[in-house]
Amino acid sequence: MTACLVIQLARFGDLVQTKRLLLSLCAEPDSEVHLCLDESLAPLARLLYPSVVLHPVTAHGTALAKLPPGEQARLLLEKNVPAFRQLAGIDFARVYNLNFSPLNYRLAGLFDPERVRGHVWRNGQEVVGQWARLAMRWSSMRRIGLNIADFWAWHHASPVPAAAVNPVAQGRGGGLGVVLAGRESRRSLPPKVLAALVTALLDLRGDAAVTLLGSAAELHAARQLERELPARHVRVLRNLCGATGWAGLVDTVGGLDLVLTPDTGTMHLAAHLGVPVLATFLASAWCFETGPYGLGHTVLQANLECAPCLEAQPCPSQVACLRPFSDTGLVRYLSTNEASHLPPGLTALASQTDELGQSFSALAGPDPQAGLRAHFRDFLREHLGAGQGEPSAVLNELAERLYTERDWLIPDPESSAGRFWPWPSALRINDDIAAC
């Protein structure tokens, strides 16, 4: 029996997006897959990944936030040391450390650094593996980036096909689910804007039910939405904000026909369950990075020049990317699927998969980076040893931008499966690449 460990200490959506990597490890002959995660997500992980051995730790520490720092540290050690000892006692063949955080690095320090992929603790130093270093470099070109589920999955030498990760989405008969908001406020539609979309979808689909989903923090927004909806829809509305545990959320989402949602953990859960998603992506949300995984999903992506932005920085344009979602043309587009009705500033995209992973293709509206994104995916295929193409000017320019001398000179166990393009010194980065 070969034991492997995945350390995923981030939140709800990240846990679901780790699925392709976990499935790839589970597919190995005679494998035993372990997952270290925040204790608050352990009940959900048991539902999502019943064959995986869980090692819960206190990572987020939200219950300790009001305590003095010294008391927080003492309690965290008391809660986590037993789990650390258990992990250190297991002979893991490989450890996949997925997050860039102090606790992740301390956990990585429990293991032989030669066995760790991703973020490594080596001789008292925080070391980033080659694949993760490459991702840090392409993060400056977010419009052509890779889905994070695929980035994590390609820490594995041969991940399962992207099309095998989630079921092809189809309705289950339970009506429309509406997720009120995500963790980032600018990514969510205000109740009045959301109400117009909900009304259009209910009228179009003839659904007999609508279910509001979210935490207790969304109760106020849910009540505002109810006030904006026509009475005929309010009569068949269920408000489950703050009313479901993990099992209840899985059961509810798994029975819906469609989930209307911003970029949230519930969106990823719906995709995991094979329920169709209609996702609204704006502000810092970019579907090519974190869109719903699998086939049968649609994204309405804000495509202003400033998108995607950084949520931590103030918006200098008063969240202009929100305006197309309140344009009446969007309701007409949803009703007719006529591209001419889609408001300027939006692109409607359909989910698709290829050899590299998850992507999206435009149904309506502009996608000016589509060609460059295709070249970038070719570049990543060649880097990972999964491509069959020949060098081109664009691929060589990407190589010059993304590779450094360290990648050539320092051995890295993660690079053994890949091969690299040569660096022709005469080529320079073109304007399209630099603009991304």
N, C-alpha and C positions, 0 to 999 in steps of 0.2 A: 504493500500500500504506500503510495507516494502522497505526502501531505504538502499542500500549498496554502499560503495565507494571503488574503487580500486585506489591506488596512484602508478602510474607507470611513473617515471620521467626519465627513460633511453631513449635509442635511437630507431631508426627505427625497427631493428630486435626484440628488446625486446617488443616493442608495439605489434608486430604480435604474438610473443610467449606468450603473456598474454591471448590469445584467449580462451584456455580451461577454465581458471578461469572465464572469463567474461561469457562464455556460461553456465557455471555451475550456476552462479548467476542469469542469465536471465531465466534459467529453473525452478527456484523456483516459486511457486505459488504467484501471486500478488506481484511481485517484481519490483523495479525500480532501475536500475543499473547506477551508476555514475562513471566516470573515470576522474581523475586528471592527466594531462600530459603536456609535454612541448608544448608551443603554435605552434612551427614549425611543429608538427606532427598532429595538430588538423584536417587539411584538409584530411589527409590520414585516420585518425580514423573515420571520418564521412563516408568514403567509406567502411571501414572494418566493422564497428559496428554501423549501422544506428539507432538502437534502444537504444543505450547507451547515457546518458546525459553527455556531455563533460564539463570539467572545465579547460581550458587552463591556464597555468602559464608560466612565464619565468624561466626555470630551467637551461638551458645550457648557456645562456647569451653570445653566440658567437658574437653577434652584439656589445656587450659592452666590448669586450676583450681588446680593445686598450685604454680604458678610465682608469684614475687613480682609485685605489681601492675604495676610498671614494665616487667617482662619480658613480662607478658601484653599490655600495650598495644603494645609494640614489635612483637611477633609478629603480633598482630591487624592492625596497620597493614600489615605486610609482606604478609600473606595477602590483605587486602581491597582495598588501593589499586588493584591492576590491575583488579579487577572494577568498582570505582567509576569508574575512568577509562573503561572500556568502556561502562558505563551512561550516563555523562555525554555520551558521543559520539553517542548515538542520539537522534533527534528524535522523542520520544514525544508523541503528541497528548494523551494523558491518563495520569496516574499514580495508581494506587489504593494508598494507603499504609494498611495495615489494622491495624497494631499501635501501641500506645502505649509506645515504648521509646526510649532515647537513640539507639541505632543507627538505628532507623526514621526518626527526625527528621533525622539527619545524611544519610541517603540521600535523604530528601525535599529537602534543601537543594541537591542536585545539579540540581534542575529548577525551571523557572519556577513559582512558587507558584500562579499562575492555572490551571495544568494539573493540580494535585495535588488529589485527593479524599481525605477522611479526616483524617489527621494531617499538618499542613502546617508547613514551616519558612519563616517570612516575616520578613524584616528582622531576623534573629537571634533571633526569638521562636518558641516552640512554639505553634502555633495549631491548635485542634480545629475541624473543619468542623461545619456545623449539624446534619447527620444524626448524627454521632458525639456531639455535645453533647446532643442529644435522648436518645440511648441512655444516656448517663451519668445523665440525670435519671430515666428510667424504671427504671434498675437498682435503685432503692430499692423498686420494686414487683415483685420477682422472680417472684412467683407468676403474674403476667400478662405476663411478658416475651415477647420474640420470639426465635425460633431464630437462633443466631449465623450460620448459613449464609445465612439470609435477610437479616439485618442487613448482612452484607458484600455480598450480591448487590444490595441496593437502593441501594448507591452508584452503581449503573448506572441510567440513566434508564428502561430497559425490560428487566428481566431475563427470561430464558427461563422458561416456566411451571414451577412447582415439580414438577409431575407428570412433567416431561420430564427431570429431573435424574438420577435413578437408576432402574434397571429395577424393575418390580414384583417383589417378592421371591418366590422359589420354591425349594424344595429341589433339590439337585443330586445326591443319592444317596450322599454321603460320610459320613453319620452326623452325630453331635453334636459340635460344637466347644465347648470350655469355656475361656474366658479367665480366668486365675487372678486377676489384680489389675490395677489402674490405678496412676497416679502418686500418687494421694491415698489413703492407707491406709484412712481411714474410709469410703470409698466402696465397698470390696470386702468380700465375704462371707468369713468365716473358713472354713477347709477343712471343718470338721464341718458347718456350716450348708449350705455349697455341696454337699457330698456328698449330703445328703438330696434336694436339688433335682435333681441329676444322676441319682441312682438313680430318682427318680420319672419323669423324662423318658425315660430309657432303657427302663424297664419299660412306660411308656405307648406309646412310639413303636415299640418292638421293634427299635431301631437295633442294627446289628451292630458298630458301632465308636464309640469316643469318642476325641477328639483334644484334648490339653491344649495350650494356646497361651499364650505369654508370653515374657518375656526370661529370661536366666540368673538374674536376681534372684528369679524365682518358682520356681526349682527346689525349694527347701525346701518351699514351700506345695504344690507338685505332689506331692511325696512324701507329705506329710501327707494330701492328698486321696486318694491311692491307698490308704493304710492305712484310710481310712474307707469305701471303696467295697466292695460285695460282691465276692467272688472272681470271679463270673461276668462282671462288668464289667471288672475289672482285666485279665482274660485278653485282652480285645479293645481295650485302651487303648494309645494312642500318646502318649508324652510328648515334645512338640516344644519345650518351653520352652528358649530359648536355642539352639535347633538350626536355625533358619531365618533366612536373609537375607530381604531385601525380596521378591525374586522367589519364593522358596519360600513365604513367608507369603501372598502374593497367590494363588499356585497352590493352596495348601492350603485357605485360607478360601473361595476360589471354587468348591470342589468339595463343600462341606458341605451338609447339610440344614437345620441350625439352629445358631445361635451363641448360647450362653448367656454373658452378659458384663456386667460393670459398665460405667460410662461410660468407654470407652477408645478409643484410635485404631483398634484392631482392630474395634470395634463399627462405627465409621464406614466402615472398609474393607469390611466385610461388606455394609453398606447400599449402598455404591458399586457392589459387584459383583452386587447383587440377591439376596443370600442372606438368608433370614429371621433376624431378631434377636429374642431374648427377653432384654431388658435389665433389670437390677436397679439402681434409682436410689435412693440414700439419702444422708444427710448433706448435703453441699453440691451434690450432683448433682440437677438439676431438668430433667425431660425436655422441658419447653417451651422451654428454653434450648439444650440440647445433645443432644436425643434423636436416635435413628437416623432418617435422612432417607429419605423415600419411603414407598411403600405395602407393607403386608404384615408390619409389625413390631409387637411388643407390648412394653410397658414395665410393670414392677411398680414403682410409685412409692411410696416412703414419704411419708405425708401428715400427719405430726404437725404441731402448730402451730408448732414451731420450725424446720420445714423450708421452704426449704433454708437451711442454716446457712453460716457462713464457716469453711472448713477451717483457716484460720490461727489460729482462736481455740479454746481448750479447750472440750470439750463438758461442760456442767454437769449433763447427765442420763445420763451413762455410755452414750452412743450408743444411746439408747432406740429410735431408728428402725431399729436392727438386729433388735430382738426379733420383729417380725411375720414376718421371713423365716425364723425358726426355729420358728414356730408350725406344728403339724401340719396346721392348716387350709389352709395354702398348698399342700401336696402334694395334698390333696383337691380344692382348686380347680383345680389344673393337670390333675388326672385327670378332673374332671367338668364344668368350666366353669360350675359352679353358683355364682352370685354370693354365696349365703348362706354358702359355705365360705371365702370370702376373709377372712383375719384382719383385725380392726380395726387401723387404722394404715396400711393399704395401699390403693392404687387401681390397678386394672389398666386400662391404656389402649391403644387401638389407634391406629396412625399414620394420618394423613390429610393431605390438602393442600387449599389453597384459593387464591384469587387472590393472597394475600399471601405464602404459602409453606407451611411445614411446621407441622402442629399435631397434637394428639392428642385423642381423645374417650374418655370413660370407658366401659369394658365392665362393670366391677363396682367397688363401693366409691365413696366420696363424691368429688365434685369441686366444692366450694362456690364456687370462683372462675370456673366455666365461663361464667356470664352476663356477669360483668365482663370476662373475657378476650375475649369476643365483642365487647363495646363497645370495648375497647382496640384490637382488630384493625380495627374500623370506623374508629376515630380514625386509625390509621396509614394505612389506605387513603386517607382523605381528605387527610391530610398529603402523601402521595406522588402524589396526583392520580389514584388508581386506584379511588376510591369513587364510588358513585352515590346515596348516602343524603342525608338531611336532618339539620340540626342537632338535637340532643336535649340534655336536661339533663346526662346522663352524659358525652356527648362534649364539651360545653362545660366541664364540671368537669375533665375530663382536659386540655383545652387550657389552662385556668387553671393547672393544676399543672405542666404540662410546657413551656409556652412562656414565654419571658422577653422583655423589651423589646429585648434585643440581636437577637433573631430577626427583629424587625420593622424595626429601624433600620439594621442593617449588612448591605449586600448580600452574598450568598453564592451562588456559582455552583451549588452543590448544590441550592439551593431553587427553581431556575427551573422545575422540572417539577411542583412541588407547589403546593398552596394551603392556606390556613390558616382555621381556624374563628375567628369573632369571640369576644371575651372579655366575656361579660356580667358586670359587676362585682358584681351582686347575688348570684351563685351562689357557694357555698363548697364545698370538697372534702368529699365525704361520707365517713362512717366506713368503708365498705367499701373505697374507694380508699386511704384512709390506712392501713388495716390491711395492705395488700399491700406 
